[in-house]
């Protein structure tokens, strides 16, 4: 079975509807000043069929005390689990093990749900027979930059996955049976954790629906200076995941997914260019290893027409060197 938004209802949906409950799982680590907003956004305005579990992942800043206070005030609607610090994915899996909802809402402790998000999305999933619902969200920046609205990519779910337009952790809603079928969250994943999970869901032929109505707010936190090594490693992990997606499509049906594979090549190229700012040697090696010999970048705001012309005649290394030189001159 392939992913689609057709209106036929899976027979399993009726059983899920009878249970009529959603588990909200909130992993928490050192978010004492933020977590109450996340918890209360799940307690209020999401209907009566919601069970809420917060998993404190070894916080040291008073987060656990805040959670216990809200637990006492919630009249039994919130349960708190405390565990040693092992990472967000371990905490999410612990929340899965402690809950029973037919649908699952994951909510990071610095994000919030907007009123009506869960019941609206659950109704869409029941109507479409979906395993995954990709939702729209707003990115709020802690440093004061203007908020950004992100809407799921319409059409082919694989292209949405490649473009990082298949929703986000708090914007989406999941069918528990689909998550169980792929073994939950990858506890070794250090970045792109939600997209790694959704990659496995799509490989398992998960059915995807889309909700374009704004349902959540994601806080982009200011984390201070990040080392060049950390930035390089983040881009390398991004490349690894997008490469794995592309190779899966090549093996599955290269003709059917030809357009998505081309999009994946363009995204790999854009990330390789970002990687070059932190580690040119790693970027050049990734370019040679990951992109086809006849690859040609598309003109975009980041990859200008002049850049593409230099690339066409002199290759990636020269184009990248001139681009870096021009950036340095503009700063002077």
KEPALUM-532936 format. One record per residue (C-alpha): residue number from 1; z, y, x negated; residue in three letters. Coordinates in steps of 0.001 Angstrom, whole numbers, always signed. Layout:
<pts>
- i  zz  yy  xx  aa
- NUM  Z  Y  X  ALA .
...
</pts>
This chain:
<pts>
- i  zz  yy  xx  aa
- 1  +0  +0  +0  UNK .
- 2  -799  +3492  -1303  UNK .
- 3  +1042  +6770  -870  UNK .
- 4  -13  +8788  +2159  UNK .
- 5  +1169  +11112  +4865  UNK .
- 6  -289  +9095  +7743  UNK .
- 7  +1582  +9159  +11009  UNK .
- 8  +2065  +5421  +11414  UNK .
- 9  +5732  +4498  +11471  UNK .
- 10  +7016  +1738  +9251  UNK .
- 11  +9008  -890  +11192  UNK .
- 12  +11884  -380  +8756  UNK .
- 13  +12214  +3245  +9875  UNK .
- 14  +13679  +2227  +13219  UNK .
- 15  +16488  +380  +11468  UNK .
- 16  +17116  +3394  +9218  UNK .
- 17  +17166  +5700  +12247  UNK .
- 18  +19863  +3623  +13937  UNK .
- 19  +22090  +4163  +10902  UNK .
- 20  +21221  +7888  +11167  UNK .
- 21  +23098  +8972  +8078  UNK .
- 22  +22367  +10688  +4803  UNK .
- 23  +24374  +10357  +1613  UNK .
- 24  +24694  +13570  -383  UNK .
- 25  +25537  +12919  -4046  UNK .
- 26  +26674  +15773  -6292  UNK .
- 27  +27107  +15097  -10036  UNK .
- 28  +29451  +17668  -11569  UNK .
- 29  +30194  +18671  -15161  UNK .
- 30  +31993  +21899  -16075  UNK .
- 31  +30788  +23860  -13041  UNK .
- 32  +34112  +25118  -11667  UNK .
- 33  +32615  +28551  -10887  UNK .
- 34  +29550  +27162  -9080  UNK .
- 35  +30335  +23827  -7459  UNK .
- 36  +31988  +25175  -4303  UNK .
- 37  +28741  +26808  -3215  UNK .
- 38  +26854  +23549  -3636  UNK .
- 39  +29454  +21487  -1784  UNK .
- 40  +29759  +23883  +1133  UNK .
- 41  +25968  +24073  +1507  UNK .
- 42  +26044  +20305  +2130  UNK .
- 43  +29113  +20368  +4384  UNK .
- 44  +27779  +23068  +6713  UNK .
- 45  +24410  +23406  +8413  UNK .
- 46  +23202  +19870  +7653  UNK .
- 47  +24245  +18030  +10813  UNK .
- 48  +27070  +15602  +11495  UNK .
- 49  +25519  +12445  +10040  UNK .
- 50  +26130  +13367  +6395  UNK .
- 51  +28504  +11659  +3971  UNK .
- 52  +29256  +13651  +840  UNK .
- 53  +30386  +12322  -2534  UNK .
- 54  +31004  +14454  -5619  UNK .
- 55  +31138  +12648  -8957  UNK .
- 56  +33019  +14541  -11650  UNK .
- 57  +31549  +13518  -14993  UNK .
- 58  +34516  +14218  -17265  UNK .
- 59  +34754  +17977  -16703  UNK .
- 60  +37193  +19946  -18843  UNK .
- 61  +37061  +23355  -17121  UNK .
- 62  +38902  +22775  -13850  UNK .
- 63  +35956  +21433  -11869  UNK .
- 64  +37939  +18383  -10755  UNK .
- 65  +40753  +20555  -9375  UNK .
- 66  +38227  +22580  -7366  UNK .
- 67  +36713  +19373  -5995  UNK .
- 68  +40096  +17970  -4971  UNK .
- 69  +40957  +21224  -3179  UNK .
- 70  +37712  +21132  -1188  UNK .
- 71  +38268  +17415  -512  UNK .
- 72  +41645  +18186  +1074  UNK .
- 73  +40130  +20989  +3155  UNK .
- 74  +37126  +18950  +4305  UNK .
- 75  +38931  +16696  +6762  UNK .
- 76  +37621  +13551  +5092  UNK .
- 77  +33991  +14695  +4873  UNK .
- 78  +34076  +14922  +1060  UNK .
- 79  +35069  +12138  -1319  UNK .
- 80  +35614  +12784  -5016  UNK .
- 81  +35033  +10265  -7798  UNK .
- 82  +36161  +10988  -11364  UNK .
- 83  +34690  +9253  -14396  UNK .
- 84  +34423  +9827  -18164  UNK .
- 85  +31547  +12001  -19331  UNK .
- 86  +28412  +9831  -19415  UNK .
- 87  +25684  +12122  -18109  UNK .
- 88  +24151  +13201  -14811  UNK .
- 89  +22096  +10052  -14239  UNK .
- 90  +25141  +7814  -14646  UNK .
- 91  +27012  +10053  -12197  UNK .
- 92  +24169  +9872  -9668  UNK .
- 93  +24096  +6085  -9890  UNK .
- 94  +27874  +5992  -9418  UNK .
- 95  +27407  +8079  -6281  UNK .
- 96  +24735  +5698  -5034  UNK .
- 97  +27081  +2742  -5519  UNK .
- 98  +29816  +4505  -3523  UNK .
- 99  +27684  +5496  -504  UNK .
- 100  +25749  +3763  +2252  UNK .
- 101  +23337  +6294  +3779  UNK .
- 102  +19821  +5123  +4602  UNK .
- 103  +18591  +8411  +3112  UNK .
- 104  +19880  +10080  -45  UNK .
- 105  +20108  +13742  -964  UNK .
- 106  +20824  +14456  -4634  UNK .
- 107  +22289  +17905  -5207  UNK .
- 108  +23045  +19323  -8639  UNK .
- 109  +26305  +21246  -8645  UNK .
- 110  +24707  +24613  -9446  UNK .
- 111  +22119  +24409  -6645  UNK .
- 112  +22428  +24890  -2879  UNK .
- 113  +20825  +23503  +276  UNK .
- 114  +19616  +25890  +2950  UNK .
- 115  +20765  +25322  +6557  UNK .
- 116  +18879  +22591  +8400  UNK .
- 117  +17237  +21173  +5287  UNK .
- 118  +18498  +17589  +5599  UNK .
- 119  +17940  +16986  +9354  UNK .
- 120  +14460  +18535  +9203  UNK .
- 121  +13404  +16428  +6239  UNK .
- 122  +14915  +13252  +7617  UNK .
- 123  +12918  +13740  +10834  UNK .
- 124  +9719  +14151  +8787  UNK .
- 125  +10448  +10991  +6834  UNK .
- 126  +11127  +9018  +9999  UNK .
- 127  +7897  +10261  +11584  UNK .
- 128  +5760  +9565  +8491  UNK .
- 129  +7468  +6362  +7374  UNK .
- 130  +7972  +7991  +3967  UNK .
- 131  +10050  +6791  +1021  UNK .
- 132  +10082  +10173  -707  UNK .
- 133  +9884  +13652  +733  UNK .
- 134  +8878  +16445  -1664  UNK .
- 135  +10321  +19783  -588  UNK .
- 136  +9831  +23473  -1342  UNK .
- 137  +12475  +25384  -3259  UNK .
- 138  +13290  +28793  -4704  UNK .
- 139  +14211  +29246  -8353  UNK .
- 140  +16911  +31866  -8917  UNK .
- 141  +17395  +33088  -12471  UNK .
- 142  +20882  +33737  -13800  UNK .
- 143  +19442  +36374  -16151  UNK .
- 144  +18202  +38511  -13274  UNK .
- 145  +14479  +37714  -13282  UNK .
- 146  +12761  +37755  -9887  UNK .
- 147  +13122  +34531  -7851  UNK .
- 148  +10160  +32125  -7733  UNK .
- 149  +9023  +30012  -4770  UNK .
- 150  +7717  +26531  -5621  UNK .
- 151  +5808  +24625  -2919  UNK .
- 152  +4785  +20963  -3316  UNK .
- 153  +1181  +20328  -4344  UNK .
- 154  -856  +19237  -1286  UNK .
- 155  -2878  +16052  -1328  UNK .
- 156  -2705  +13412  -4049  UNK .
- 157  +943  +12670  -5019  UNK .
- 158  -90  +11601  -8525  UNK .
- 159  -1606  +15015  -9179  UNK .
- 160  +1541  +16658  -7828  UNK .
- 161  +3580  +14550  -10248  UNK .
- 162  +1405  +15563  -13213  UNK .
- 163  +1567  +19237  -12249  UNK .
- 164  +5386  +19132  -11779  UNK .
- 165  +4769  +20046  -8141  UNK .
- 166  +6382  +17057  -6429  UNK .
- 167  +9499  +18978  -5483  UNK .
- 168  +12745  +18904  -7439  UNK .
- 169  +16041  +17027  -7384  UNK .
- 170  +17772  +19094  -4707  UNK .
- 171  +14589  +19992  -2793  UNK .
- 172  +13668  +16362  -2109  UNK .
- 173  +14993  +13583  +113  UNK .
- 174  +14810  +9875  -745  UNK .
- 175  +14919  +6611  +1160  UNK .
- 176  +17733  +4543  -333  UNK .
- 177  +15807  +1263  -204  UNK .
- 178  +13031  +2792  -2340  UNK .
- 179  +15516  +3973  -4982  UNK .
- 180  +17223  +591  -4982  UNK .
- 181  +13854  -1117  -5448  UNK .
- 182  +13241  +719  -8753  UNK .
- 183  +16781  +338  -10076  UNK .
- 184  +18104  +3864  -9521  UNK .
- 185  +18157  +6620  -12121  UNK .
- 186  +17324  +5922  -15763  UNK .
- 187  +20668  +6510  -17447  UNK .
- 188  +19036  +6980  -20861  UNK .
- 189  +16757  +9820  -19689  UNK .
- 190  +17653  +13178  -21250  UNK .
- 191  +15147  +15442  -19489  UNK .
- 192  +12618  +15328  -16607  UNK .
- 193  +15022  +12877  -14983  UNK .
- 194  +13819  +13448  -11416  UNK .
- 195  +10151  +13151  -12395  UNK .
- 196  +10824  +9959  -14340  UNK .
- 197  +12441  +8513  -11197  UNK .
- 198  +9543  +9635  -9006  UNK .
- 199  +7066  +8144  -11495  UNK .
- 200  +8661  +4742  -10957  UNK .
- 201  +8694  +5291  -7198  UNK .
- 202  +4954  +6035  -7148  UNK .
- 203  +4257  +3031  -9363  UNK .
- 204  +6014  +1001  -6672  UNK .
- 205  +3643  +2425  -4008  UNK .
- 206  +6226  +4736  -2465  UNK .
- 207  +4952  +6620  +559  UNK .
- 208  +5161  +10393  +122  UNK .
- 209  +5553  +13185  +2672  UNK .
- 210  +5711  +16933  +2067  UNK .
- 211  +7897  +19682  +3528  UNK .
- 212  +6545  +23165  +2753  UNK .
- 213  +9456  +24957  +4432  UNK .
- 214  +12001  +26369  +1988  UNK .
- 215  +14951  +23986  +1801  UNK .
- 216  +16913  +24625  -1390  UNK .
- 217  +17711  +27080  -4158  UNK .
- 218  +17728  +26015  -7802  UNK .
- 219  +19711  +28090  -10277  UNK .
- 220  +18043  +28568  -13654  UNK .
- 221  +21084  +29005  -15850  UNK .
- 222  +21221  +30999  -19086  UNK .
- 223  +22329  +28451  -21674  UNK .
- 224  +22329  +30663  -24748  UNK .
- 225  +20216  +30017  -27813  UNK .
- 226  +18433  +26681  -28030  UNK .
- 227  +17502  +25347  -31454  UNK .
- 228  +13866  +24828  -32407  UNK .
- 229  +14664  +21135  -32829  UNK .
- 230  +16001  +20890  -29246  UNK .
- 231  +12949  +22695  -27865  UNK .
- 232  +10641  +20447  -29865  UNK .
- 233  +12390  +17338  -28576  UNK .
- 234  +12167  +18566  -24972  UNK .
- 235  +8402  +19073  -25308  UNK .
- 236  +7998  +15666  -26957  UNK .
- 237  +9804  +13988  -24059  UNK .
- 238  +7596  +15910  -21607  UNK .
- 239  +4542  +14637  -23481  UNK .
- 240  +5853  +11074  -23424  UNK .
- 241  +6311  +11075  -19642  UNK .
- 242  +2962  +12734  -18824  UNK .
- 243  +1215  +10369  -21248  UNK .
- 244  +2836  +7377  -19536  UNK .
- 245  +1655  +8694  -16154  UNK .
- 246  -1905  +9157  -17422  UNK .
- 247  -2018  +5708  -19017  UNK .
- 248  -746  +4103  -15809  UNK .
- 249  -3581  +5770  -13870  UNK .
- 250  -6129  +4664  -16463  UNK .
- 251  -4970  +1074  -16160  UNK .
- 252  -4690  +1136  -12369  UNK .
- 253  -8021  +2625  -11269  UNK .
- 254  -9715  +5025  -13732  UNK .
- 255  -12526  +5874  -11318  UNK .
- 256  -10312  +6656  -8361  UNK .
- 257  -7938  +8734  -10476  UNK .
- 258  -10556  +10358  -12742  UNK .
- 259  -9797  +13872  -11488  UNK .
- 260  -6040  +13414  -11908  UNK .
- 261  -6543  +12035  -15423  UNK .
- 262  -8493  +15174  -16320  UNK .
- 263  -5657  +17303  -14968  UNK .
- 264  -3208  +15265  -17043  UNK .
- 265  -5269  +15952  -20177  UNK .
- 266  -5124  +19695  -19483  UNK .
- 267  -1355  +19572  -18998  UNK .
- 268  -896  +17571  -22181  UNK .
- 269  -2913  +20209  -24026  UNK .
- 270  -814  +23070  -22646  UNK .
- 271  +2376  +21327  -23732  UNK .
- 272  +932  +20588  -27183  UNK .
- 273  +250  +24325  -27544  UNK .
- 274  +3884  +25073  -26656  UNK .
- 275  +5042  +22391  -29075  UNK .
- 276  +3015  +24081  -31845  UNK .
- 277  +5308  +27111  -31670  UNK .
- 278  +8223  +24927  -32733  UNK .
- 279  +6602  +22207  -34840  UNK .
- 280  +2932  +22646  -35783  UNK .
- 281  +2737  +19326  -37590  UNK .
- 282  +4058  +17421  -34551  UNK .
- 283  +1640  +19340  -32313  UNK .
- 284  -1400  +18545  -34443  UNK .
- 285  -394  +14873  -34587  UNK .
- 286  +72  +14792  -30791  UNK .
- 287  -3325  +16456  -30248  UNK .
- 288  -5099  +13856  -32400  UNK .
- 289  -3235  +10970  -30798  UNK .
- 290  -3220  +11920  -27127  UNK .
- 291  -6393  +13817  -26273  UNK .
- 292  -9943  +12406  -26102  UNK .
- 293  -12428  +13470  -28767  UNK .
- 294  -14552  +15401  -26269  UNK .
- 295  -11625  +17261  -24712  UNK .
- 296  -12303  +20893  -23823  UNK .
- 297  -9498  +23179  -22556  UNK .
- 298  -9976  +25138  -19367  UNK .
- 299  -9740  +28923  -19292  UNK .
- 300  -6376  +30031  -17901  UNK .
- 301  -3944  +32963  -18276  UNK .
- 302  -2361  +31090  -21212  UNK .
- 303  -5626  +29735  -22652  UNK .
- 304  -7944  +32727  -22652  UNK .
- 305  -11733  +32711  -22714  UNK .
- 306  -11641  +33931  -26331  UNK .
- 307  -9305  +31083  -27292  UNK .
- 308  -11626  +28530  -25661  UNK .
- 309  -14638  +29951  -27513  UNK .
- 310  -12873  +29648  -30878  UNK .
- 311  -11753  +26136  -29934  UNK .
- 312  -15312  +25168  -28991  UNK .
- 313  -16787  +26134  -32365  UNK .
- 314  -13917  +25647  -34829  UNK .
- 315  -11486  +23187  -33219  UNK .
- 316  -7853  +23141  -32203  UNK .
- 317  -6239  +23899  -35547  UNK .
- 318  -8260  +27061  -36166  UNK .
- 319  -7873  +28249  -32569  UNK .
- 320  -4138  +27689  -32701  UNK .
- 321  -3812  +29397  -36079  UNK .
- 322  -5665  +32491  -34878  UNK .
- 323  -3617  +32542  -31673  UNK .
- 324  -371  +32459  -33686  UNK .
- 325  -1645  +35220  -35990  UNK .
- 326  -2540  +37449  -33046  UNK .
- 327  +890  +36869  -31479  UNK .
- 328  +2569  +37911  -34732  UNK .
- 329  +456  +41068  -34982  UNK .
- 330  +1313  +42072  -31395  UNK .
- 331  +5019  +41885  -32227  UNK .
- 332  +4679  +44215  -35204  UNK .
</pts>
